[in-house]
Amino acid sequence: MIGENDLGILLRDMQPELHPGEFVFCSLDPQTDPAPVRPLGSFREHEGLTVILPKTQADQLGLPYAFVGAWITLNVHSALESVGMTAAVSQSLAQAGIPCNVVAGYYHDHLFVPAADAERALEILRDLASAKNA
């Protein structure tokens, strides 16, 4: 299944979905056994293994974090080589003063915004999609 490349279609059909709960980014020391961690996502960096976890799991494991976010999935199958979607979404949120961490999955893009801004971010994304439907 090939993902969508057309920016207009991607924005029009993104169908942002807010997942329940709060999520955090943690960095595990390279020497740490990650076995007890059940991440939503991870990325290995020189400094350690970055993991994205439900806040409740990080708290249970005693893992430190600095950012508590809400998770929004853009439910359009975007091609990994598509151009402009991340920029358009990030720009719309940035204009409202909302920071955004974007994680690209194989099928969808996932946004992590401050938990306190979740509903406002969702509204901005829906407005962006509606503008493309007009």
N, C-alpha and C positions, 0 to 999 in steps of 0.2 A: 504494500500500500504506500503510494507516494504522497508526501505531504504537500500542502498548498504553498505556492510561491507568491501569488498575487496579493500585494499589500492591502488593497481595497477589500478583497474578500476576507483576508485574515482579520482585519479590524472589524468588518461588518459581522462576521460569524464567530467572534472570539468567545462569547458566552461566559463571562467571568463567573467563577464559582468560589465562594468563601467557604473554606473548611472550618469546622468547629475546632476550638482549642487554641492554644498558644504554642509557638515554635521558637527554638533557639538554635544558634550556631555555636558549636563548641570545637575546641582544638584539642585533640588527644596527642600526648607526647609520642614520638615515634616508637618508644620502648613500651608503651602501654598496650596491654592485651585488649583489643577492641571487642572480644567475644561477648561481653554482657550488653553491649550497645546494639540497639536495633534502629539504625538511622533510616530516615526517609531518603536521604541522599548523603553522599560523601565525596570528598576530593582530597587526594594526597598532595601535600605541599612539602617543600623542604623543611618547614618548621614543625610539621606534624600532620595528622589526619583530621581534616575539617569534617565534622558530621552535623547534619541537620536533624534535630530531634524534637519530639514533643517536649515542652517545658517540664511536664510532670516526670518524664523519664530522666531528664538531666538532673532534676532535683533529687530523685530517688538515688541516682548514682553519685550524687555530690559533685557533678561537673560544673565548673564555672562558665558563665556566659555574660555578655554585656548587652545583648540585643534581644528583646522579646517581640516576636513578630506574629503576624497573622499570615496565613497561607491562602493565596488566591490562585486557582488554576484557570488558564485561558483554554477553554474547551474547543479549540479549533486545532486540527492536525496540521501544524505548521512544519514545513520542510526545514531541515537543519540548515540548509543553505539559503533560506529566504532572507530578504534584505529589507530592513526598515521597521519591522514590527517592534522589536525591543526598543528602538529609538523613539517610535511614536508613543508607545505606552509609557516609557520612562519620562519623556518630555511632558506628557499630559499630567503625570503625577508630580513631576518636579515643579511645574507651574503652580501647583497647589501646595507646594512645600512638603510633599510627602516623599521620603526616601524609599528606594525600591531595590531589593536584591533579586536579580533574575536568575533562575536556574532553568536551563533547557533540558527537557527530557526528550526521548526519541519521538514522542507523539505531540507533546504539549509543552508550553512554557509555564513556569510556576513563579509567582511573585511572592516575595516576603516583604511586607510593609510593617511599620510599627503597629502593634496590636491596637493602640488607641486610635489609629487612623483607618482601621479596616473598613468600616461602613462607608466612610467618605471616599476611600480609594475605590471601593466597589461601585459607588455612584458615578465617579469620574470615568471609570472604564465602561460602564453601561452607556453613559452619555457619548463617549467616543464611538462606541459601536452604533448607537442610534444615529449619530451624525453621518455615518457611512451608509446607513439604511435609507436615509432621506433622499 
